[in-house]
Amino acid sequence: MKKSDQEVVLDPVDRSNFIKLFNMQLRPDQTKFVTPPRWTLARCYVRLFGDNFEHLPHLIRSGDEVVGYATTACDPNSAHNYWIDDIMIAAKEQGKGYGRAAMVEVLKMIVERYPRCEAVQLTCFRTNLNAADLYVSLGFRPTGGVDEEFGEPNYKLSGAALAKFRE
Ligand SMILES: CC(C)(COP(=O)(O)OP(=O)(O)OC[C@H]1O[C@@H](n2cnc3c(N)ncnc32)[C@H](O)[C@@H]1OP(=O)(O)O)[C@@H](O)C(=O)NCCC(=O)NCCS
């Protein structure tokens, strides 16, 4: 299958499937780029971004296989506070097109679920060149600002580049 033909769906994490989230493995050199599975769920549980944010953890599934996870933290009453907090594809599944397909589904989910959304944001570590390439190719641009927690660059998707995901 061509990378561009990959299709994935997002499954909300619940008691029936959270073990699959916990079993996700990254490459050792990538662990600093993303919050590990248990922590990503804990961030959602404690509503780390604030009570006004909806924190949603999702598994990324291709057919019967869970290939990764994505968590979002969004303030439905804001224009710009829509964050992809974490996204990862399991080490053995990387490079097959799942990451791009998952980003498209996450962006579609955000604009459909939150009608007031005018921008989606994320943080990408300076040394995470593969992820940055993916985000820029989808239309994200560096904001010039850095994340309070990690001091790493923030990226934003807005305007016509975001509108594409509403179609
Ligand atoms: C970043 C990540 C989500 C990409 O997922 P993936 O399934 O490997 O990516 P894809 O196969 O869909 O490739 C998408 C794009 O990513 C970039 N990319 C992915 N692997 C790459 C590699 N080995 N070398 C260069 N670019 C690469 C390319 O821009 C690629 O574009 P293409 O579709 O034109 O080839 C995945 O590598 C990952 O989970 N990394 C570790 C965790 C992480 O860094 N998360 C992001 C935190 S900000």
The ligand as an SDF file (V2000), in Angstrom:
LIG
                    3D

 48 50  0  0  0  0  0  0  0  0999 V2000
    6.3540   12.0440   14.1550 C   0  0  0  0  0  0  0  0  0  0  0  0
    5.5200   10.7830   13.9050 C   0  0  0  0  0  0  0  0  0  0  0  0
    4.1580   10.9470   14.5940 C   0  0  0  0  0  0  0  0  0  0  0  0
    5.3200   10.6280   12.3940 C   0  0  0  0  0  0  0  0  0  0  0  0
    4.5560    9.4540   12.1840 O   0  0  0  0  0  0  0  0  0  0  0  0
    4.9390    8.4140   10.9870 P   0  0  0  0  0  0  0  0  0  0  0  0
    3.8250    7.4570   10.8660 O   0  0  0  0  0  0  0  0  0  0  0  0
    6.2870    7.8830   11.2310 O   0  0  0  0  0  0  0  0  0  0  0  0
    4.9770    9.4330    9.7350 O   0  0  0  0  0  0  0  0  0  0  0  0
    4.5020    9.1620    8.2380 P   0  0  0  0  0  0  0  0  0  0  0  0
    5.0060    7.8560    7.7600 O   0  0  0  0  0  0  0  0  0  0  0  0
    3.0290    9.4180    8.1420 O   0  0  0  0  0  0  0  0  0  0  0  0
    5.2670   10.3200    7.4840 O   0  0  0  0  0  0  0  0  0  0  0  0
    4.7510   11.6440    7.5500 C   0  0  0  0  0  0  0  0  0  0  0  0
    5.8510   12.6660    7.3650 C   0  0  0  0  0  0  0  0  0  0  0  0
    6.6840   12.6800    8.5360 O   0  0  0  0  0  0  0  0  0  0  0  0
    8.0250   12.9910    8.1360 C   0  0  0  0  0  0  0  0  0  0  0  0
    8.8290   11.7950    8.4150 N   0  0  0  0  0  0  0  0  0  0  0  0
    8.4020   10.6720    9.0280 C   0  0  0  0  0  0  0  0  0  0  0  0
    9.4360    9.7940    9.1460 N   0  0  0  0  0  0  0  0  0  0  0  0
   10.5020   10.3890    8.6150 C   0  0  0  0  0  0  0  0  0  0  0  0
   11.8830   10.0120    8.4490 C   0  0  0  0  0  0  0  0  0  0  0  0
   12.3420    8.8310    8.8930 N   0  0  0  0  0  0  0  0  0  0  0  0
   12.7100   10.8850    7.8670 N   0  0  0  0  0  0  0  0  0  0  0  0
   12.2630   12.0800    7.4350 C   0  0  0  0  0  0  0  0  0  0  0  0
   10.9690   12.4910    7.5460 N   0  0  0  0  0  0  0  0  0  0  0  0
   10.1210   11.6660    8.1330 C   0  0  0  0  0  0  0  0  0  0  0  0
    7.9850   13.2700    6.6530 C   0  0  0  0  0  0  0  0  0  0  0  0
    7.7030   14.6530    6.4830 O   0  0  0  0  0  0  0  0  0  0  0  0
    6.7860   12.4280    6.2150 C   0  0  0  0  0  0  0  0  0  0  0  0
    6.2860   12.9840    5.0130 O   0  0  0  0  0  0  0  0  0  0  0  0
    5.8110   12.0600    3.7860 P   0  0  0  0  0  0  0  0  0  0  0  0
    4.4400   11.6000    4.1580 O   0  0  0  0  0  0  0  0  0  0  0  0
    5.8110   12.9910    2.6320 O   0  0  0  0  0  0  0  0  0  0  0  0
    6.8110   10.9380    3.6770 O   0  0  0  0  0  0  0  0  0  0  0  0
    6.2420    9.5150   14.4380 C   0  0  0  0  0  0  0  0  0  0  0  0
    7.4980    9.4180   13.8300 O   0  0  0  0  0  0  0  0  0  0  0  0
    6.3950    9.4480   15.9510 C   0  0  0  0  0  0  0  0  0  0  0  0
    5.5310    8.9620   16.6510 O   0  0  0  0  0  0  0  0  0  0  0  0
    7.5630    9.9300   16.4570 N   0  0  0  0  0  0  0  0  0  0  0  0
    7.8670    9.8260   17.8730 C   0  0  0  0  0  0  0  0  0  0  0  0
    6.9290   10.6600   18.7450 C   0  0  0  0  0  0  0  0  0  0  0  0
    6.9140   12.0760   18.2810 C   0  0  0  0  0  0  0  0  0  0  0  0
    7.9300   12.6630   17.9720 O   0  0  0  0  0  0  0  0  0  0  0  0
    5.7060   12.6750   18.2460 N   0  0  0  0  0  0  0  0  0  0  0  0
    5.5260   14.0550   17.8470 C   0  0  0  0  0  0  0  0  0  0  0  0
    5.7200   14.9440   18.9970 C   0  0  0  0  0  0  0  0  0  0  0  0
    5.6740   16.6640   18.4980 S   0  0  0  0  0  0  0  0  0  0  0  0
  1  2  1  0
  2  3  1  0
  2  4  1  0
  2 36  1  0
  4  5  1  0
  5  6  1  0
  6  7  2  0
  6  8  1  0
  6  9  1  0
  9 10  1  0
 10 11  2  0
 10 12  1  0
 10 13  1  0
 13 14  1  0
 14 15  1  0
 15 16  1  0
 15 30  1  0
 16 17  1  0
 17 18  1  0
 17 28  1  0
 18 19  1  0
 18 27  1  0
 19 20  2  0
 20 21  1  0
 21 22  1  0
 21 27  2  0
 22 23  1  0
 22 24  2  0
 24 25  1  0
 25 26  2  0
 26 27  1  0
 28 29  1  0
 28 30  1  0
 30 31  1  0
 31 32  1  0
 32 33  2  0
 32 34  1  0
 32 35  1  0
 36 37  1  0
 36 38  1  0
 38 39  2  0
 38 40  1  0
 40 41  1  0
 41 42  1  0
 42 43  1  0
 43 44  2  0
 43 45  1  0
 45 46  1  0
 46 47  1  0
 47 48  1  0
M  END
$$$$
